Amino acid sequence: MLTTLKNAFKIKEIRNRLFFTLAMLVVIRIGSQLPVPGVDRNFFSEWFAQQTNSAVSFFDAVTGGSFLNMSVLALNINPYITSSIIMQLLTIAIPKLEEMQRDGEEGRKKIVTITRYLTVGLALVQASFMAIGFGRQGLIPDMNPLNIITCIVALTAGSAFLMWVGEQITEHGVGNGISVVLTINIISRLPQDLKGLYDQFVKGKAPATAILAALIILAIFIGMVVLVIILNDAVRNIPVQYAKKMQGRRNVGGASSNIPLKVNTSGVIPIIFAQSILTLPLIITQFAKPTGTNSVWAEILNYFNSNKWCVPGQIKYTAGMLLYIAMVIFFAYFYTSITFNPLMVSDNLKRQGGFIPGIRPGKPTSDYLNKVLNYIVFVGAIGLIIICILPYIFSGVFGADVATTGTSLIIIVSVVIETVKQIESMMLVRNYKGFLEN
């Protein structure tokens, strides 16, 4: 990885792309400190200190602290991510959108445009809920229409600006702009989390205890990173053979290839879906602020709160983690089923004269791909679950207060690996161009 970056800086075009990306990231970090006009920035610091649910912690982690600072980037790119997921699901459900997706570059541009408008719409709705809901609780000291509208416009504009920055990084930077923006937000919280672990488990302890604690924390962190890398790169290759045929006086075809099926086919999407559903009751309750205390409802909410999981004195709430695990497995299969169609792959192979050795073309090929896919999706889901629940176990048993969860780690490692591959492909293309020009 370091060798790739070192070689990349020797090439002017790629060096300019890297500097452009760094400049955009600096702009993002500056924007995360700019306050929304007319709001009390101390409100969220005091409000956050009183929270015991996990939804707020995770949201603040993926926004890089912008939410806690109540900056103009408080909503961050969450509306864009939600819009992208909605569009992916709608593309399967609405034939018109599916037709657009098959229209090539022109169709994809139309889908991107729709996603942008949907992003602005969602940002506007979320900003309105935040301005009105939290404004009544003290976020906006002077609750008048002008201040409320100013807050809504600032938050919506901030989210739209980040979407634009992500697109600029994709076009003029290292690529994967939205993922890079999300990753830098999460990474910005790592020093704070590491300091918290140091203060809690190392600082002030006896030398032997401090060294042992530091080694355990380091081993867990390295082990999770290695597992994420293995899970990200694991591929099951399905061999494909193409039949020979006569073309003029020559035999063509007969080549062999592979269908690469990623073990973690759905990426981090199952975790995002599962976490979104589990935290939704907590977020709605927090915004609604119902009058009176309903002990039954409060008890139910504890099962959805990951901060209550694996706590020795409250082990019954760990049942919520079992629900979380079941949801991750379900969404892994669900998302894979809408993004990979074995029947379509089987038909394409048949048309091109390809076949899987030992498997007849047509339905037997489709059934075989389904069988293999079901197996590797389960393995991938188990890998995701291990990575995700380890921080919850560590937090529950030892009381570690860490905002960077397994989900965050998966995003960081996956994006870093993908960005390095993107840089390598740029270097490879440039080498080919240089060879052709010579």
N, C-alpha and C positions, 0 to 999 in steps of 0.2 A: 504493500500500500504506500509506504513512504517513498519507495523507489519510483512508483508511478507518479506521485506528486512532484518529486524532484525532476523527473524527465519532462513532466507537463510544463513546469515553469521555464524550461529552456525553449519552448515553442511560443512565439509571440501571440498568436491567435488564441491559444488555450490559456496563456497567462493573462491576457486581457479578460477572458471569460471568468477566470478565477477571481481577479481583482474586482470585476463588476459584481460578482456574487457576494464577495466580502463587503463591498460598499452598500449593497442592498440590505445585508444583515445588520450592518451598523445603523442604517436608517430605521430598521425595525426595532432595534433595542432602544434607540432614542425615542421613537414613537411610543414605546411601552411605558415611558416615564412622563409623557405629556398629559396633564390632567384634563378631564372634560370640564368645560366652563360651567360655573354655577353649582358644582357639587362639593360636598364635604369629603375630602380624601381620607380623613381620619375615621369616617363612618365604617368603612369596610374593614379597617384594621381591628377596630373594636368588635365589629359584628363577627368577623372571621374567628377571633379568639374564643367566641362563645359557641362555635359550631362543633358538634360531635359527629356529624355524618360525613361520609366519604365523598359524596357527590361534589361538594364545593372544593375539596382538596384536589381532586382529579381535574376539575375544570380549571382551577387556577394553575395547575402544573402544565397543562397543554396550551395555556395562553401565555406562558412565560412570565407569570407574575403581573401581567397587565390587568387582570380582573381584580386582584387585590389592590393594585395601585389606582384602580378606576381611571385608567388612561383612555385616550381616544381609541386604542386598539383592544379594549376590554373584551369585545366579542371575538376578536381574532379571526381565524379562518374557519371556525366551527360552522358558521352558516354555509360556507362553500362545501365543506366536507359532507354535511347533511344533504345539501342539494345534489351533490354528485352521486351519493348513494341512492337518493330518491329517483334520480334520472336513470340510473342503472336498472332499478326495479321496474320503472315505468316503461323502459325500452322493451322489457320482456312482455309486459301486460298490454301495451298499446301498439297495434300493428303499424301505425303511421310512424312512430318513433323508431321501431325496428327497421322499417324501410329506409328511414334516414340514415341509420347506422350502416346499412349495406350500400349506401350510395357513394361510398368512398370518402375522399377528403371533403367534398362539398357538403355531404350529409353530416359529417362529424363537426364541421364548422357551425352548422345550424344547431346541433345539439349543445355545443359549447355556448352559443349565444343564449339559448333557452336556460342553460344552467346558470349563466351570469345573472339573468333577470330573476330567476328563482332565488339565487343567493341574496340579491338586494332585498327581495320581498321578505325572506326569512329573517334577514338582519334587521329589517324595519320592525317586524313583529317582536323579535327578541328584545330589541332596544326599547320598544314601547313598554313591554312588560317590566323591564328593569327600571326604566325611568319612573313609571307610575308606581310599581310595587315597592321598590326600595325607596323611591322618593317620599312616599308617605311615612316610611319608617325613619327618615332622617337623612337620607342620602342627599336630597335637595333641600337645603334649609329654607329657602324662599320658594314655596310651591306655587308658581304662577305659570300660565300657559307658555310664556316666552322661555322660561328656564327649562320647562319640560320638553318643548320642541327643540331647543338648542341641544339638550342632552341626547335626544333621539337621533337628530341629524348627525351629531358628532360621532356617536357609536356606529351608526349605519355607514357613514362615510369612511370611518376607520376600517371596518370590515371590507368594504369595497376596495379601499386602497391596498390592503394586504392581498386581496385577490389579484389586483393588477400587478403588484410586486412579484407575486408568485409566477404569473404569466411572463413577466419580463426576465426572471431568472431562467425560466424554461427556454425562452427564445434567445437571450443574449448571454446567459450564464452557463452553468454546468448541467442544466436540465433538471427535471423533477422539482420544479419551483415550489409548488404547494407543499410537497413532502419536506423540502429543505426548510421552508418557513416553520413548519410544525416541529421539525427536529431541533432547530436552533432555540425555539421556545422551551422545549423540554430540557435541552442541555443547559440552558441558563439557570435552571433550578438545581442542577447537580451539585454545585459547590455548597449551596445551602443545606441540601440533604446530607452531604458528606460531613459537613461541620456538625450537623445535628447528631449523626451517628458517633462522631468523635467525642462530642461533649457528653453523650449519654453512656457510652461503653468504654471509652479509653481515658479521657481526661480525669485526673484525680485518682485513678486506680493504681494498685500496686503494679510495679514494672512487669512482673510475670503475667498478671491478669490482663493488663493493658495490651501486651504483645499478643497474647492468645486471642483476645477479642478482635484485635486488628487483623490477625491472620484469618480468623473465621469469616469476618466480614469480607475480606479480600477474596477468600476462596469461594464464597457464595456468589460474589459479583462476577468473578472470572468464569465460574462454572455456568452461570446463567448466560453470559455472553457467548461462551463456546456452544452451548445448547441452541441458542438463537441462530448462530452461524450455521450449525449443522442442519437445523430445521429449515433455514432459508435456502440452503443450497441443495438439500436432498431432492433427488429426482429419480423416478422410476421410468427407465427407458423401455418402451414397447417396440421390439424389432418389427420392421416393415420391409417386405420384399416386393419389388415391382417386376411384373412379368415381362418377358422379352417379346418384341413384336417386329415384324418386317416393315421397314420404311425405305422404299425404293429397293436397292440391292443390299441394304445393310440391316443388321440386327441392332435394334435400339432397345433401351430399357435393361432390365435385369439388375438394376442397381438396388442397393439396400440402404435403408434409412431407419430412423427412430422417431417414435412419438414420445416426446418428453412430458411426463406427468409429474408436476411438482407435488411433493408430499404435503407441503403447506399450501394447497391450491388457493385457498381463500384469503391468505395473508392474515392481517390483523382484524379484518372485518368482523368475524364472529365475536371477538372480544368486545369490539366497539358496540355492536348490536346488543350483546348481553348486558354490558355495563349501562348502556343508555336506558334499557327497559327497567333494570333493577334500580337505577337512581332516579327514574322519573317520579315515583311516589314521594321520594324525599324532597325533590326539587319543587314539586307542586305544593307540598305541605309547607315548605319554607316560604314560597311566594304568597300562598293563600293566607297564612297566619290565621288559622281558624280560632275563633273566640272559644274560650273554655278548653279544658284538657280532657281529651278522650283517651283514657288509659288503655283501652283495647286497641285503638288505632296506633297509639304510641308503641305498644308492645309489638304489633305487627311490623311497624317500620323498623324496629331493631333487627329483624331478620334480613332486611334489605340493606342494612348499613354494614359495609365491610369492616369498619372499625370495631365492630362487635364480634367478628368471626375469630375463632381459635383462641379467644380469651379464656383462660382456665376457669375463672369464676362464673362465666356466662356461656358455657359450652353449648347450650341449647340453640343459641343464635347461629351456630355454625351450620345449621340446616339450610340457611340462606346460601351458603357457599356451595352446597350440593345442588341447589337449584341453579346457581350460576354455572356450575360445571355442565349440567344437563343442557342448559341453553347454549353454551359454547359449542357443544357437540352437535346440537340441532342446527345451529346457524352455519356451522362448517359444512354440513351436508346440504343445507338449503342454498347457500350462496354458490357452492360448487355446481349444484344442479342447474342454476340459472346462467352460469358463465361457461359451462362446458357441456356440450351436447354430444354424447357418444354416437347417437344415431346419425347426426350430421357428419361426424368424422368418418363413420363407417361408409356412408354414401359417397363421400369425397374420395375415399380410398378405392372404392369399387369403380368409380368413374375413371380414375387415373390408372387403373390396372394394378393397384397395390393390394397386398394382403398380409396378414399376420401369419407367420409360419405355424402350421398346425391348426389354424382356425379358418373356417370357411367364411368367405365374404358375405356381407349382408347382415342379417339379424344375429347370427352366431358371433360375428365380430363386435357388434354393438353390445351384446350380452357380456362378452368377455371384458370389454372396456369398462362396462358398468361394475363388474365384479372386482376388477383391479382397483378402480376408482374408489369404490366403497371401502376397500381395505386400507388404501393409503390415506384417504381422508380421515379415517378413524385414528390412524397412527399420528397424522399431523395434528388432529384435535387434541390428542393426549399430550403431545409435545407442547402445544399452546397452554393447556391447562397446568402442566407442571411449572412452566415459566411464570404463569400468572398467579398461582396460589402460593408459591414460595414466599413472596413478600408479605402476603396476608398472614401466613403462618408465623413468619419472623416478627411481624408487627404485633400479632395477637399474643403470642407466647412471651416475647421479650419486651413488648411495649415500645418498639421502635417507631418513631414518628417520621415516616418517609413518604414524600409525595410522588417520587419517581417509582412507579409500579412496574410490574413485568410487561404491561402493555407499552409503557414508555420505552422500555429497554428494547423491545421488539422493533418499535418504530425507529429508534436511533440506529441500531445495528443494521436493519434492513436498508434504510436510506443511505447510510454511509457506504455499504457494499454496493448498492445500485449506483451511487454517484461515482465511485471509483471505476466501476465498469463503464459508465458513460464517458469518463475521461479517457479510459483506455481505448474505447471505440473511436473517439475523436482523434486520438493519436494514430490509430491504425488507418483511418480514412485519410489522414494527412500524408502518411507514409505511402499509401497507394497513389495519391495524387502526385506526390513528388517523383515516384517511380515512373508514372505515365508521362509526366512532363519531360523527364530526362530521356 
